[in-house]
Amino acid sequence: VMHKLTKATAIPQAVKEAVSLRDKGRCIFCGRPGKPVAHVVRRSQLGMGIEQNIVTACDACHRQMDEGRTREAMYAHAVAYLKGFYPEWNREDMIYKKWR
């Protein structure tokens, strides 16, 4: 049985499809083809696998977003991008609360 936290941070297929459609299958950072699997609020920070917290990224940009020196700038870009679709976007709302 999948742990509640694992399930909350995992990205369901329906979310991947919706995000891919929203982002037109392209990396929101560089425009190359990408996968809708990048958490904006990271899984390690209890970021949920919901449409409002997932963006499409190519492998290189996804790696950079996770570990690179430009991580903070990429996070800011992703948040601004998401606010274009979800004006009420708020970091707190992306975090799995039942864990606390």
N, C-alpha and C positions, 0 to 999 in steps of 0.2 A: 504494500500500500504506500502510495506517495505521501510523504510528509507534507503537512499543510503549507509550510514555508516554501518547500521545493515547488509545490504546485502553484503557489502565489507568484513566484518569481519566474516560473517557466513561461514560455511563449506558446500559447495554443495555436494550432494551425489556422483557425479563423482569424486570429489577430495578425498572424504573418500575412495572410491574404489581404486583409484590409489595409495594412501598412504598406504592402507592396503596391497596391492600387493607389493609395494616397500619394506615395512617393514616386509613382510611375516606374518602379523597379530600378531606380537610379540612386546612387550614393548621394546623400544630401550634402556632402562635403565637396566632392570632386566631380560629380556627375556621371561617373562610370557606372556600369551595371553593378548592382549590389544585392545583398540579402537583407531582408527585414528582421534582423536579429540583434540589433545593437540597443542595449538598455541605456537610457539617458541617465537616470538615477540607477547606479550599478546594482547588480544582484547582491553583491557583498554589502551594500548599504540598504538592503531589503527593498530594492526597487522592483516593482511588480511588472509582470509580463502582460501589460495592458496597452492598448493602442496608443494612449497618450504618453507612454513612457518608452516606446520602441520606435527607432528610426531605421531606415535602410542605409547600409554602409557597405562599401567594398571591403575586402579583407584588409588591405593596407590601412585604410582610414579607421576601420574598426580597431585594429591593433594600436594605431596611434591614439585613438580615443581612450583606449583602456590603459595604455602604458606610456604613451609618448609625452614629450616635453610640452606639446601644444594642447594637452588634455583640457586645461581650463578654458582655453579659447574655443575649442571644439564643443565643450559642454555648453558654453554661452551661445554658440551658433545653433546648436541643436534645440536649446530652450527657446530661442527667438523664432526658430523655424516652427516648432510645435505651437507656439502662441499664435501663429498665423492661422492655425486650424482650430485651436482650443484657446480662445482668449483668456479663459479663466485658469489656465494651466498654473499649477502651484506645486512646487517640489514636495511639500508635505503630503499632498494627495497621491503621490506616486509610491509612497512608502507603505509597506505591509505593516499594519498596526497591531494586528492580533498577536504578534510575536512578543510584544513588550510586556 
